Amino acid sequence: MAPQGESLRRRAYLALEGGRAGGPAGAVVEAGLIALIVLNVAAYTLQSVPSFEDAHRHALAAFEFVSIVAFALEYALRLWTAPEDPAARDGPFLGRLFFAARPMMVIDFVAVAPAIVALFVPFADLRVLRLVRLLRLLKIARYSPALSALAHVLAQERRALYGSLLLFVCAMLLFAAAMHAAEGAVQPQAFGTIPEAMWWAVATLTTVGYGDVVPHTAIGRALAGVAMIVGLGLAALPVGIVATGFANSIHRRDFVVTFGMLARVPLFKGFDAATVSEIMDLLRAYTVSTGDIICPAGERAAAMYFLVAGEVEAQMPTHRLRFAAGDFFGELGLVEHDLRDATLVAVQTSRLLELSAGDFETLVRKHPGLNEAVERLAPKPSAEPWLVQEELDEARAVQEPKRP
């Protein structure tokens, strides 16, 4: 049995991780910290209203004290449980030091830093400290998969984003210098120097166009028109880079999930990656709502299905069969060219991938190995209905064991 201190540290680590990894305690800790972060942002916002601050000064001070204690305790516990992290290294001291240098831990420290500064430096500008408190909102990134995905995409596309930033800086300097040459003598207060003209260049290239500084000469207006057109492309460039990164990330994830499902189907077992990828190109994705009938009993089999998410039930006269995410069904109907003997109903909102009967037949004719698998799995003409179900169960049994 592990030492009591080690066991307690492990439980604290799992609780701080939150969600399913931490169990009920983790879910409570996560919900509590998210609520505290949101309330801190709300308090910071309302504190800027003089009448509200005057009326609730003591309550706001008490809430700030409670928040500082909670965030400081969270930070200390995370440092204490750092050795439990799977990526921990370099021993207890250096490991915790490297752990504290992680971006999210730096944000956690910033969440309590203003109070520490105010305690030891009483003459510090409180307005600046209050502004730093707003950075507590960044702590919520720890609990947001969407923000984590965004950070991952930005990290992956950083070289392309650096390139677009470099293009913007070059364009800004070029148009600022050109406008200085064209308008410097006419408007010395706005375009007298290149640094002064850079303000106009930034406002124009970002398509903001404040209008506080505008060209007066024909050449200046022509340059401004070109800058506006160039600015549209430069502003769209990072947006396109990030959007493409998100799309690629989603496609990679879907590719891995779909490839894994196809590779487990008995009909497609042993096929090379190129063939499985060809099958993936033929799949049609769609979503069904709870209670929707995917295909009724007595209908001729028109497709086989792969369940990406959700749950589907096959309702037969004698019993029912449930399919969960990662399962496939309907392939035996295509193999035996017969009517469906079960009604397939979505138990909850589900995402499906459909391989139509026509595409299935094309694949059978194109790939001899698939044709042999079809003949091997096809039920005998004299088979009784319950034997067809047994073959379905046998086909499903060759899949990898599902996680509970």
Secondary structure by P-SEA (a helix, b strand, c coil): cccaaaaaaaaaaaaaaccccccaaaaaaaaaaaaaaaaaaaaaaaaacaaaaaacaaaaaaaaaaaaaaaaaaaaaaaaaccccccccccaaaaaaaaaacaaaaaaaaaaaaaaaaaccccccaaaaaaaaaccccccccccaaaaaaaaaaaaaaaaaaaaaaaaaaaaaaaaaaaaaaccccccccccccccaaaaaaaaaacccccccccccaaaaaaaaaaaaaaaaaaaaaaaaaaaaaaaaaaaaaaaaaaaaaaaccccccccaaaaaaaaaaccccccccccccccccccccbbbbbcbbbbbbbcccbbbbbccccccaaaaaaacccccbbbbccccbbbbbbcaaaaaaaaaacaaaaaaaaaacccccccaaaaaaaaaaaaaacccccc
